[in-house]
Amino acid sequence: MLNVEALMVRRRGSIACRSAQQPSQAWLESQLLQRLRAVDPRRPVWVGDVDAQVGELQLPGSMADALGSAPTAALEAPIEERASRWMEDEPAWASPPTALDALVSLQPAPDLRIVERWKGLLLGSLADLVASVLTEYLDPLHATSTAQRMRRPNSLAPLSVDSLMPERLAHAVRAWATHRRPRGDLASFSADIRPLTGKPTPSARNRTGHRSQGPLVASESIAS
């Protein structure tokens, strides 16, 4: 598992991470290089959903190529479970009014009618507010790009789980992967490390396909 967002000090949907300082581009590429050298080229490399540019940082071109052509799968979980895990993982939810102010400042900005609904939910259940942010703002924001990736010929069947707790999720992933091995993986990319610090070589481009500005992965949102 390669958590690129953690190296970029950003996480899709995170509120608190948006104010954290990101590392330099050189540091990011150095860390990616070290981690890719350590992977087993005989096994798939799972990467959580990540955009080609996150904040001030960009994925190296050869990695964007590889992820753009990699098999993709969606991780599906009940909205109650997603909201519960996000409340645990997101420090900003400790102060719901502050979190709401941060959400309103995001781009693209949430619809004003949705913002008014969120303000009403501040008086009630936090779980209902968090679920509304997910289903009425964040999910629609990424729906088009997700649908495009899932229409690719090498897309994989979704992984549907009832729990996102680490141990139960890991067990579900292992059982799912046993029956749905990706037809391709990042092995060819991990074996060609050098393009990380420059332009992809012709051989790397031939193996990984055309340049893609979108994410991604051997597994679309395992880390989300």
Secondary structure, 3 states (H helix, E strand, C coil): CECHHHHHCCCCCCCHHHHCCCCCHHHHHHHHHHHHHCCCCCCCCCECCCCCEECCEECCHHHHHHHHHCCCCCEECCHHHHHHHHHHHCHHHHCHHHHHHHHHCCCCCCCHHHHHHHHHHCCCCHHHHHHHHHHHHHHHHHHHHHHHHHCCCCCCCCEECCCCCHHHHHHHHHHHHHHCCCCCCCHHHHCCCHHHHCCCCHHHHHHHCCCCCCCCCCCCCCCC
